[in-house]
Amino acid sequence: MMHLRSCVMSSKEAYEADFIPNVRPASSSWLTNTHSENARNRTLGFGKVFAIGFPGRKDRRDTLVLASSLTDIDIEWSDAVSFNDIPTKGIHKNWYQKDVNNSGTRALIGSQRAHFNVMQKMIEQHISTALILEDDQDWEYHIKDQVEAVAQAFRSLQEDLVDKTTNKSPYGDGWDMLWLGHCRAAPHNDEENIVILGNDPTVPPIDERHSSWYQQHVPPEVISNTTRLAFELHKGMCTFGYGVTLKGAQKVLAGLALAGSNRPFDTAMNDMCRGAINPPFRCYGVCPPIFSTHRFAGSEAKDSDISTWSAAKEHVEYTFDIVYSVIQNAARLLQGLKTVKSQ
């Protein structure tokens, strides 16, 4: 059973081709002016925003730097890691239960290490919260309107968990991870509270979505073209973009690095969120996501630095689950046009 609470975002009709959507969160006594302003700052209310990527992927760095500049977001780069850059002694022993000579396994080991390195930075630099993005991410031009609304929803879900008088983060202080960019997500199958962000023109039409609702109960709001749902997350997949607290970073290193996890990083984080790995880990998510993967027009072979895909197959430019892509609207914005185009 699910308890649904409405949070109306906008009265605009969805999916007009030529307008900048006026997305605003509903009022909340717990989302103060300071919290609202912080959610709209240059790090989206987090202590830092990190992007993980290989230095050699200049195409992706060009794109992410441009997208972040057009939306007034500051990003710090953290290099992706190749398996060949990890000494044999530095590979957790449990990986040897799998074939480490397999190219896919090697890519997963490197990917896991890159995420662990960001956790290290957070702990070493005492960063209270961070947003971590893969380097091929895209988002809405009005991302700050979205995160302000999502922050309100997450804080509403934590009302009974934290002291409102000392709460500092715009997202609340009762979380370890916020799964904001994914390919599937959902709450527990048991009774859960869900906040509905309604009348949202940035929600992708159901027949155009890449991400999926990962649960046996499907409330009608899930398949609506104008609603986004926020909830305590029990299952997730694909770590396109996620928030983590300092305590959460410590838990990730304790639960995965010290334990020698030999599962893909996103699968292991799913295990953390669903309570399969200690220490206890509290996650929240949104569906559809607000960060997702951008693909350049051209060969499929360029799409992944982990998987090997066909160089012969080509596709047009697209971004999963984002309606008004900032990357695909970059030229319009730099021309000074006052509208953005949907995909």
N, C-alpha and C positions, 0 to 999 in steps of 0.2 A: 504494500500500500504506500502511496506517496501523498504527502501534503503539499499542495501547490499554492504559492503565494504570488500575487501579481506585483509587478514593478513596471509601470508603463513608461516607456522611453520616449516615444514620439507619436504625434498624431499624423505624421506624413504617410501618404500612401507609398507602399514599397515598390522598388524597381522601376521608377522613372529613369529614363536613360540619361537625362541631362540635368541633374541637380546635385548640389552638395547636401547630403542629408543632415537635418538638424536633429542629431541624436543627443538627448540630454537625460541624465538619470532623474528618477523621481526623488522628491525631497525625503530626507530621513534625519531625525534628530540625532542619530548616532554618527552620521557622516557629516562632520563639522566642516566649516569653511576651510580650515587648515587641512583636513584630510582630503577634501575635494581638490584643493590647490596642489597638494603633494602628488595626487594621482595624475595630475596633468603636467608635472614638472619634466625636466629633460631626461629623467631616468624612470618615468612612469610610476613614481612612488616607491621605487626600489632604491637600495643603496648604490647599486651599479647595474649596468646592462652589459653582459658579456656576449660576444659572438665567437663561436668556435668554427674555425675553418683552416684549411691548408694555405700557407702563404702563397703558394704557386697558383691558387685559383683566383687570379687577379680579376677575372670576369665577375666572380661573385662578390669580391671585395668592392669593386667599382660600384656594383649595383646596390649593395647594402649600405655603403657610405652615402650614396645619393639618396636612397629611400629615407635613411635616418635624418639627413640634413633637411629634407623636404617636410619632415614631420617634427622637427626640433627635438631629436632624441640623441643623446650622447652614448656612443658604444665604445667599449674597450675590447680589443681583440685578444683572443686566447688561441694559440695555434693548435690545430688538429695534430694528431700523432699517428705516425706510420708504425706498423709492427716492427719494421727493420730498425727503428730508432729506440726500441726497448731492449735493453740487455736481457739475455736469457734468464739471468738470476732475478730480474725485475718482473717476470711474468708469474702471476699467481699460480700455484701448483695445480689447482683444480682445472685450469684450462687444459692441462695435459691429459685429462680424461677424454678430450676431444682431439681431433687431428689438427695440430698446430701448423702442419705443412699445407693445410687447406687454405686457399686464398680468402675464402669467406670468413673462416675462423680468425685469420690474421687481421682482417679488416675490423672485425668486432672487438678484438683485443685492443687495437689502436683507438677505436671509438670510445670504448669504456675508459681507457686511460685519459683521453682528452677531457672527458667530463669529470673524472676524479681530480685532474689538475685544477679545474675551476674551483672545486670544493676546497682544495688545498689553499688556493689564493684567498678565498673567503675567510678561512680560519686564520691564516697568517696575517691578513690585513684587518681582521675584526670587522668584516663587512656584515651588517645586520641582516640584509636581504639582498638578493640578486635575481635579475631576470637573465636567463641563459637561452640564447638563440642559436640554432644552426645557421650556417652562413648562406643558405639558399632561401631564407624566409622573406615573406612579404606580408603586408598588413593593409588595413584600410587607411585612406587619407585621414579620416577622422578617428584614428586609433585612441586619441586622448578622451574623446567622448565615450568610447567603448569601455576603456579601463576605468573611468570614473563610475560608470554604471555597474560594471562587474565588481568593483571595490565595494560599492554599497551592498550588492547582493551577498558577497562573501561575509561582510561584517554582520549582516542580518542573520546569516546562518550560524554565526559564532556568538550570538547574543548571550547564550547561557553558559558560555565556556570561559569568558575572559572578563576582567575588570574594566568596564567602560571608561573609568576615570583615568586609567593609566595607559590605555590603548594608544599606541603610537603609529603603527602602520596604517595606511588607508585601507589595507586589505584585512585588518584585524591582526591580532597577535596569537590566535589559537591554531596556527597551521604550520606545517613543515614544508609542504610543497603545493604550488598552484599549477595545475596542468592546463595551460592556456593555448598551446598548439599541439595538436594530436591527430591521429587518424581514426581513433575510436575512444570513447569514454562513457562512463555511466556510474551512477551510485550503486549501493548495495541492493540486492533483491528484496531485502527486508524493508520495513517501514522507514521512510526517509523524508526529510523536508527538502523541497525544491523551490527555488525562487525563479519566477518567470520574468524575463526581460521582454516585455511585449511591444508590439507595433514598431519593430526594429527594421528599418529598410536595409541594414547591412547584413541581414541573415540571408544566406544563399538559398535559392529554391531547392526543395527537397530532391528533385530529380537531377540536380546539378551538383550534389554534395559528394565529396570524397570521404569525409569522415562519417562514422556511423555511431549509432546509439548502441552501447554494448551491454544490454540488459534485457531480461525476459519481459518486463513490463514496459509497455510503450504508451505513455499518455498522449492524448491528441496533440498537445503542444509540441511534442518532439517532431511531428511530421507537418507542422505549420510552417508556412513560408515567411512568417514575420515574428517568430519567437525564438529567443535564446534561453537556455536553461542553465542555472547555476546550482551546484549541489556539492555535498561532501562526496568525494570521488572514491570509489572502491576498485574500479578497473580502468586502466588506460593503456594506450599503445602509441608509439612513435613520439619521441621527445623532441618535437619540432621547436617548441618554446615552452619554458616552464620557470616558475619562480621557486626559490628555495630560501629558507632562513638560515642563519648561522648555525642554529641548533640542528636544523635539518641537514646541513652539509656535514656536520659531525656524525649524525646518524647514518648518512649514506656511506661515509668512510668506515664506520664501525660495522654496519650491517652488510656491506658489499665488499669493500676493499680488504678489511681485516679478515673477513670470513672467506675471502678468495672466490667470490662469485664467478661462475663461468657461463653466465647467461648474457645475452645481448643487454645493453644498458637499459633500454626502454622496458624490456621484459622484467629485468630485475627491479626497476622502479615500480612496475605494476605489482610485483610481489611485495614490495615494501608497503605500498598503499593498501593492499588487501590484507595486510597483517600476517603474511606468510613468513616474514623475516623480522626478527627483533633488531633494534629496539622499536617500540611503538611509533608509528609514523602517520600523521594526519594530513590528508590530501583534500584539496577542493578542485573542482574543474568546471568548465563551461562547455556546452554543446549547442550549436556548432562552435568550433574553435575561433579565436581571434588572431592567431598567427598560423600561417600555413606555407607550403612549399611552392616556390616559383620555378617555372621551367622556361628556359630560353627556347625560342624557335630554332629548330634544327635537329641534329642527331640525338637520338635517345642515349647514346653512349656518354654524353656529357652530364646526364641527369644525376648520377650518383658517384660518390667517391668510395662507396663500400661495395655495391653490387656491380657486376659487369653486364651491361645491356648491349643490344645490337647497334652497331654503328650504321647499319643499313636503314634502320627505321627512323623516320623523321616525324616531327609533330609541330604544330603551331605553338606560339607562346601562350602560356596559361598559368594561373595560380589556383591551387586547390582552395575552395571554401571561402574565397574573398571576393566580394562583389565589386567594390570600388578600389581596386588595387592601386597602391601608391606607385609601384614600379611601372605599371602599364599606363599610368596617368602622368608620369614624370614630364614628358614633353609638353602636355597641356598646361601643367602647373607652371613650368618655366616660361611659357608664353604669356603668363598672366591671366589665363582664362579663368572664369569664375565657376566653372562647372567641371565635374569629373564624370568619366564614362564608366558604365558597368561593363563587365566582361561579355 
